[in-house]
Amino acid sequence: MSTLYLVATPIGNLADITLRAIEVLKSVSLIAAEDTRVTRKLLNHYQIRQRLISLYDQNETRRIPLLLAALEQGDVALVSDSGTPALNDPGYELVNATIQAGHRISPIPGPCAPIAALVASGLPTDRFLYLGFLPRKSTELKRSLENISALSYTLVFLEAPHRLLKTLRLLHQVLGDRRVVVARELTKLHEEFWRGYLSQAIEHFGSDKPRGEITLVIEGSHPPPQKWDEHRLIEVIRQRLCVGTNLKELAQQLADESGWNSREIYQKASQLRQASKENPP
């Protein structure tokens, strides 16, 4: 029984390949690559001379019989242009055909742009939803975003630079003004993490046209808090007024905590402050 190795390759910096990945690529009888020209540069860099064939979206189905035949003779490795194969890259059909044929599948972990962007984003990482590339048509994109708008998971997307501004505007329209991280050119010379809110991102990238591969990480939905009763609200307002909290800041803080409208909180806080001035203790 032979093994199909799913080998993660660098997403920018060639030094990010693992020692195990190099060992596997040197040991297999055949390497299937999304683009043989891209992979050949990597192989040459590490002096790997194994036989190389292409496997991309348009020829994956046709290549499967050839690769299954190769697996009858020895181990095979699958790589994409960068990152982890079969994740938004060719390989899903081959993996399933290999399993059905009774061969082993062994992942060789390594670089992955969505995970790299997520862990460096500063947004919650305990629960996240990865959605790959967003639909290109505005109607389909809007529908997809509406379906996930209430989810509390951190959202991770891939996007092309020329569509970024349009996507940010639609994200703001459907999801509201959430925190967002725009991760660009990960592991490369001009790596950048832009952090802020969607409204700020629209303004920033409206004048600063980005280049390179982009991963978007967006804050999940926050369920509205259970509304406090009025007695509790008044008590907390009094406590915070005693420590000198600014009325506007107090209203915004308690709106997030109490479920009350910030305008209502501001009015009550103003009344309480005025009453304390007129009737000092």
N, C-alpha and C positions, 0 to 999 in steps of 0.2 A: 504494500500500500504506500503510494507516494504522497507528497505534501504539496499543496498550493500555499505559498507564503504570500501574505498581503503586507508588503513592505512600505512603511511610511518613509518618505524622502523629504529633504529640506524644502521649506516654503520660501526661502530666500537665501539665507546664509548656508553655504555648503558645509560648514563645520557642524551643523546641527544633526547630521546623520549619526545614528548610533553605531557602536562597534559591532553589535549583533547584526544590524542591517547589512553592513559591509561583508561580514562573514557569510551571511546567507546568500547575498548576491554573487559572491565568488564561488559558492558551492553548487548552485543549481545548474541544471542542464540547459535551461531556457528562461529568458526574462521577457515578459509581455509588458509593453509600455504604451501609455496613451499617445505619446509623440516620441518616436525613436530618436529624433534629432536633439530634443531636450534631454532625454535620458542618457544619450551617448556622452554629452558633456559631463554629466555627473559620473558616469562610469569611467571615463577617461581620467577624470580628476583623481579617482581612487584606484586607477590601474586595474579595472575589472574588465575582463575580455570575453565574458559569456555571450552566447548567441542571443540576438535581440530581434523580436518581431513586434509589430504594432497591434494594439487593441484599443479601439476608440468606439464612441457611441454607434457610429454607422456600420462598423464591421464586427461588433462583438458577437452577434449571433452566428455569423459565418465562421468566426475564429474558434468557437467552442469545440467542434469536433477535432480540430488540429491540436488544441491545447489538452484535451482529454487524452488524445493519443500520446502526446508528449509525457503526460503524467503516468502513462503505463510504463514508460521507460525510465522515469526519474523525477526528481522534484522540479517544480516550476515556481518562479516568483512573478508577482504582479505589482507594478508600480504605476503611479499616475505622474503627471508633470510635476506636481508638488503636493506635499501633504499625504493624507491617508487615502489609499485607493478604496473605491466603492462608496466613498462619502462625497456625494455630488460629483463623482467621477466614474468612469466605466468600471465594471467589475461585479455588479449585482447578479447579472445573469450567469456569469462564469462561476461565481461562488455557489449558486444554487445547483448548477449542473455538476459541479465537482462533488458536492455533497451527495447528490443522487447517484453519482458513479461510484461512491464508496471510498473516495480519497479523503485525506485529512485536510483541514483548513487551519493554518497557523498564522495569527496576526503578529507582525513585528512592530510594536508601537513606536511612535515617534511624533514628529511635528504634525500639528493640526491647527489651522488658523482659527476656527471657531472657539476651540478650547483656550488657545493662547489669548485671544481677545477677551474672552469671558473672565479668566482668572486675573487679568490685569486691569479690568474695567473699573473695579471699585463698587460694582453692583452685586447684589446677592448671588451666590454661586451654589447654594444648597439645592435649589430647584430651578431648572431652566428648560426652555423649549427651543430646539434648534429647527429652523424652517428653511434652511438652504437659501436658494435664490428666490426672491419674491416674484410674483407674476409681473409680466411686462405691461399688460394692458391695464389701464387705470380702473376699469370696472371690476376686473378680476382681482386686482390688488386690494381695492376697497372692500370687496366681499370677503377676502381672506382675512383682512385686518379686523373687520367687524366680528368675524367668527372667534377671534382670539382676544378681543378687546377687554373682556372681563376676567381673563386668566391672571393669576397672581405670579406666574412664573416669569423670571427674567427671559426676555426674548432675544434670540440671536439670529441674524440674517446675514447673507452675503449680498453685495450690491456692486454694480459697475459704476465707475466715477462719473460718467456722463449722465447717469440716471439718479444720482444721489440727491440733488436738490428737489427734484420732482417727488421722489420717495419720501424725503423728510417732510415736505408739505402735506402729503397725504397721511403720513403717520400722525402729524400734529392734528390734522382735521378729524381723524377717526379715534385716536387714542387719547387725545388731550396733550397738555404740556408736561410730558414726562421727562425724567432724566435719560440722557442718551450718551453713549460713547461711540465715537467714530474712530475705529482702529484702521490705520492705513500702512501699507508696505511693511507688514510685520516681519521682524528679524532682518530687514534690509537696512541699508545705509540711512535712508530717510524715514525710518519708522516713526510713526506719530500716533499719539492717543489724544483726541480732542474730547473733552468732557464738558457737559453743560446740560441745558434743557433744549427740547426740540425747537422752541421758538428762537433760542439763541443760535442753534445750529443752522437754522434757515437763514438767519441774518449773516452768520459767519461764512457759510459756503455759498451764499449768493454772490459774494464778492471775491472769495478765495476759491478758485476752481481746483479741486483735488485731482491728483493723478495716482495711478497704481491701484492695486487690489484693496477692496474695502470690506471690512466686517462691521456690522452695526450691532451694538448691544443696548437693549432698551429695557428700562424699568418695567416690572410687571404692574398690574392693576392693584390698587389698595382698596379693600372693601371698606365702605363707610363705617365709622365706629358706631356702636350702640349709643343712642342719644341719652345724655344724662337728664335727670329730672332738674327742674329749675332751682330747687334748694341746693343741690350739689354744685351747680354752676355758680350760683351766687357766692357760696363759701369759697370756692377756688379763686374766683375773681378777687374777693377781698384779700385772700392770702397773697396773691401776686401783686396787688396794688400796694400792699404793705412793704414789699421789698423793692418798690419803685419801678416795676415793669412798665415800659412804654405801652400806651393804650392800643396802638396799631399792632405792635408786636404781640401783645397779650391776646388780642382778638384773633390773630392768625394762628397762634399756638393752640388756643382752646378750640378753634374751629376744627383743627386736625384731630384733637383729642376727644371732644365732647359730642360731635355730631350736630352742634348748633351752627347757624349761619354766622359768619364773622361780623356782619353788620349788626345783627341782634346782640351779639356779645359786646361789641364796641359801645352800643347805646346803653346797655346795662352797666358796663364798666364806667362810662361817663357819668351816669346818674349816681352811681355809688361814690365816685370820687367827689362829685359836687356836694353830695349829702355829707360826706366826711368833713369837707371844708366848712360847711354851714353849721354842722353840729360836731365839733371836735370832741374827742373823748376827754 
